[in-house]
């Protein structure tokens, strides 16, 4: 029988250690002003991606609703009649 591994620890899986995240933040910090200027220029040019990004961060993404079970059809669930109860 073939052994199959589902899930569990794997090399490189999971969140990176906090120290790696801090190192990345330190590398990116000097570029912060450039990034804000680039975003501002994209907003002035009315780039749709920039407008979407701005509103997503400023006001949060709108709540999504999806119907993944019924394809828009109504569901009729019959009532249960318990046997032996009065």
N, C-alpha and C positions, 0 to 999 in steps of 0.2 A: 504494500500500500504506500502510496506517495505521501510524504509529509508536506503539508501546506501551512504556511505561516500567514495568519490573518492578523493584522494589527501588531501591537507591541512595539518595543523600542527598535529603532533602526538608526544607522549612522546618519547624522545630519538632520534628524527629525526633531520637531519641537521648537519652542521659542529659543532664540539665541540668548546667551547669558547677558545680564544687565550691563556688564563691563563692555561687551562688544557694541551694544546699543549706545552707550555713553561715548565710546570712541567715534562712532559714526556721527553722532550729534556734534561732537567737537570738530570733526572735519568739515561738516556742512555749515557751521555757524558763520564763518567768514563770508560765505556766499549768500547769506540771508538777504541782505540789501539788494543784491543783484536779482535774486528770485522775485522779490516784491516789485522791483522796477519792471521786470519782464511781465509779471502778472498784470501790473497796472497798464502797461502798453497794450497787452492783449485785450484788456477790458475796454480801453479807449478805442481800439480797432474793432470792437464789438465781435470778438471771436467767440463763437458759441460755447466752446469747451471752457473758456475762461469764465464766462458768465455763469455757466452751470457749476463750476468749481467754487466760485465765490458764494453763490447762494446756498450750495450744499454745506459749506463750512459756516456761513453766517447764520443761517436759519435752520439747518439740519435737513436731511432728506425727508421728503414726504412719505407718509406711511404707505407701504405697498400692500395690496390685497390681491391674492390669487386664489382662483378656484381650481384646485388640483385634483378634485375627486369627481365632480359631476359634469364637467364641461358645460356649465350653465343650466343644466336641467334641474328641476326640483326633485327632491328626494321624499319619498313616501315611506315612513317607517310604521309598520303595524304595531298596534298596542299589544302588550303581552297579557294574556290571561293565565294567571297562575292556577295550577290544578291543585285541588284540595284546600283551597283557602275560601273562607266564607266572608 
